[in-house]
């Protein structure tokens, strides 16, 4: 069997259903991570935590939320 034939057998066949399911799972994961970042930010706020750390978590939460819905933060600025 030639190298080209072997390569054809190893190349995954695109599956729109699998791609969509994976993207949904990733977006769910991003939303979860955004909630976790928000939780830690809120704890820091409640305990008068470091402002720079609070701002970093706030920015990270926004970034994760925008990624989860498929929007670019640069377009929001």
C-alpha positions in Angstrom: 0.0 0.0 0.0 1.4 3.4 -1.0 2.0 6.2 1.5 -0.8 8.2 -0.1 -3.3 5.4 0.4 -2.3 5.0 4.0 -2.7 8.7 4.6 -6.2 8.6 3.2 -7.2 6.0 5.7 -5.7 8.0 8.6 -7.3 11.3 7.7 -10.4 11.8 9.8 -13.7 12.3 8.0 -15.3 15.6 8.9 -18.4 15.0 11.0 -20.6 18.1 11.4 -22.5 16.5 14.3 -19.4 15.7 16.2 -18.0 19.2 15.6 -21.2 20.8 16.8 -21.3 18.6 20.0 -17.7 19.4 20.7 -18.2 23.2 20.3 -21.2 23.0 22.6 -19.2 21.2 25.2 -16.4 23.7 24.9 -18.8 26.7 25.2 -20.3 25.1 28.3 -16.9 24.7 29.8 -16.0 28.3 29.1 -19.2 29.5 30.8 -18.4 27.3 33.8 -14.9 28.8 34.0 -16.4 32.3 33.8 -18.6 31.6 36.8 -15.7 30.3 38.7 -13.6 33.4 38.0 -16.6 35.5 39.1 -17.0 33.5 42.3 -13.3 34.1 43.3 -13.6 37.8 42.3 -16.7 38.2 44.5 -14.9 36.5 47.4 -12.0 39.0 47.0 -14.4 41.9 46.9 -16.2 40.8 50.0 -12.9 40.5 51.8 -11.4 43.8 50.6 -8.9 41.9 48.4 -6.2 43.3 46.2 -7.8 45.6 43.6 -5.4 44.5 40.8 -6.3 40.8 41.4 -10.0 41.7 41.4 -9.7 43.6 38.1 -7.7 40.7 36.6 -10.5 38.2 37.6 -13.1 40.6 36.3 -11.4 40.9 32.9 -10.8 37.1 32.8 -14.5 36.5 33.5 -15.6 38.9 30.7 -13.1 37.2 28.3 -14.4 33.8 29.1 -18.1 34.9 28.7 -17.4 36.5 25.4 -15.5 33.4 24.2 -18.4 31.2 25.3 -20.9 33.1 23.1 -18.4 33.4 20.3 -17.7 37.2 20.4 -14.4 38.9 20.1 -13.5 41.3 22.9 -11.6 43.6 20.5 -14.9 44.3 18.7 -16.5 45.3 22.0 -13.9 48.0 22.9 
